[in-house]
Each structure stands twice: as C-alpha cells, then as structure tokens.
Amino acid sequence: MEGSTSSEPMLDAKSEVTNQLIDFQWKLGMAVSSDSCRSLKYPYVAVMLKVADHSGQVKNKSFEMTIPQFQNFYKQFKEIAAVIETV
C-alpha cells in the first residue's frame, strides 16, 4: 500500500499458507513476585498454540501477553473470522 508506514507483512488471496493452527489455549495468570522484584502483582495471559507446518509436523509455541495486548489479539482474530466467513 502506498503511504503505509506499517512494517507488518501484508497477505493477499494468493499468499501461501505455510502453517496451520491446530489448537489454541490461553489462561489468565497473576505474577506476584520474581527474583528481582518482591511484589509485581500484574495480570497476564499465557497463550499456548499447536501449529502444524507444511510437512505436518506439529510444534508447540507459547508466549505471554499483557491484558491490553491479548484484547487486541482477540479483536484481530474476530476480524479474521469475519473475513473468512465471507469467502
């Protein structure tokens, strides 16, 4: 797109899908302390994905997000689902 400042790759209908989402799990957690901090007390979301590559090999991927990051992630998934329903 002209004038776009986003560094995220753009996909179109001709793009190849190289991985398939097999499973998506998440859980809410609360960090209460760490080795370097006595009291953290912030909520986070732990996400666990199972993804199959083009050869069928399944890999587990996991990461943590803040609540606002997860809310944005969820919103993007809803938008993707709405587009898929129109195809």
Secondary structure, DSSP 8 states (H G I E B T S, - for coil): -TT----S----TT----EEEEEEEEEEEEE---SS-S---EEEEEEEEEEEETT--EEEEEEEE-HHHHHHHHHHHHHHHHHHHH-
